[in-house]
């Protein structure tokens, strides 16, 4: 009877666990992953995961608190995470607002799986592949093509690390679901970028439309050394009217007439000439 109660209790707990998907709680990082993960190509996701637990905690807990662990980690390659945004601006995945914290939690839960999927699982060679459920409650399908290339939801993937606690890390060449679009949208919103930045000439200049007014330059403020002023030469004072009268004199009289007169004979008559 006790064994029956135990099995029933376990069944109820399992049913509750499945019913609680998607999880709102960020799982903890196992010690072996925390020790070795930051040194590989999954370092970007591991650091973000550790930052989220330190900054936000595990988030709102399920009804029954169980310490779930992610045994299959789908880590976008670090260079992929770096290329999502400009490196000279703030990363929205590390933001402090409630909206950015929710974006960070959703991104992590989209790339963490509770179930173990080994690299050598024979189901990976099947045409239908392997379908698992992420912590966010979304389906991910692992498939291989004819050349043996592994894909996770059509995103190329590679096996990276397998740890003794059963954790397997897969490296993705991209992000899952609509994570890239949401991160880009948050990046544009948080950094106040406009759509005009994508145009050929950028955003229009904020120049008012008015007729120019030409004004004389303002004088320099007191105490500021400026260019030397042009010297002004004063005009000489005008002389008084009496000064002009001193120089005005009567015209000189004509020379006196001579008393000597010479008469020259002419065919027209006599011509008089005074000597």
Rosetta blueprint (number, residue, H / E / L):
1 X L
2 X H
3 X H
4 X H
5 X H
6 X H
7 X H
8 X H
9 X H
10 X H
11 X H
12 X H
13 X H
14 X H
15 X H
16 X H
17 X H
18 X H
19 X H
20 X L
21 X L
22 X L
23 X L
24 X L
25 X L
26 X L
27 X L
28 X E
29 X L
30 X L
31 X H
32 X H
33 X H
34 X H
35 X H
36 X H
37 X H
38 X H
39 X H
40 X L
41 X L
42 X L
43 X H
44 X H
45 X H
46 X H
47 X H
48 X H
49 X H
50 X H
51 X H
52 X H
53 X H
54 X H
55 X H
56 X H
57 X L
58 X L
59 X L
60 X L
61 X L
62 X L
63 X L
64 X L
65 X L
66 X L
67 X L
68 X L
69 X E
70 X L
71 X L
72 X E
73 X E
74 X E
75 X E
76 X E
77 X L
78 X H
79 X H
80 X H
81 X H
82 X H
83 X L
84 X L
85 X L
86 X L
87 X L
88 X L
89 X L
90 X L
91 X L
92 X H
93 X H
94 X H
95 X L
96 X L
97 X L
98 X H
99 X H
100 X H
101 X H
102 X H
103 X H
104 X H
105 X H
106 X H
107 X H
108 X H
109 X H
110 X H
111 X L
112 X E
113 X E
114 X L
115 X L
116 X L
117 X L
118 X L
119 X L
120 X L
121 X L
122 X H
123 X H
124 X H
125 X H
126 X L
127 X L
128 X L
129 X L
130 X E
131 X E
132 X E
133 X E
134 X E
135 X L
136 X L
137 X L
138 X L
139 X E
140 X E
141 X E
142 X E
143 X E
144 X E
145 X L
146 X L
147 X L
148 X L
149 X L
150 X E
151 X E
152 X E
153 X L
154 X L
155 X E
156 X E
157 X E
158 X E
159 X E
160 X E
161 X E
162 X E
163 X L
164 X L
165 X L
166 X L
167 X L
168 X E
169 X E
170 X E
171 X E
172 X E
173 X L
174 X L
175 X L
176 X L
177 X L
178 X L
179 X H
180 X H
181 X H
182 X H
183 X H
184 X H
185 X H
186 X H
187 X H
188 X H
189 X H
190 X H
191 X L
192 X L
193 X L
194 X L
195 X H
196 X H
197 X H
198 X H
199 X L
200 X L
201 X L
202 X L
203 X L
204 X L
205 X L
206 X L
207 X L
208 X L
209 X L
210 X L
211 X L
212 X L
213 X L
214 X L
215 X L
216 X L
217 X L
218 X L
219 X L
220 X L
221 X L
222 X L
223 X L
224 X L
225 X L
226 X L
227 X L
228 X L
229 X L
230 X L
231 X L
232 X L
233 X L
234 X L
235 X L
236 X L
237 X L
238 X L
239 X L
240 X L
241 X H
242 X H
243 X H
244 X H
245 X H
246 X H
247 X H
248 X L
249 X L
250 X L
251 X L
252 X L
253 X L
254 X L
255 X L
256 X L
257 X L
258 X L
259 X L
260 X L
261 X E
262 X E
263 X E
264 X E
265 X L
266 X L
267 X L
268 X L
269 X L
270 X L
271 X E
272 X E
273 X E
274 X E
275 X L
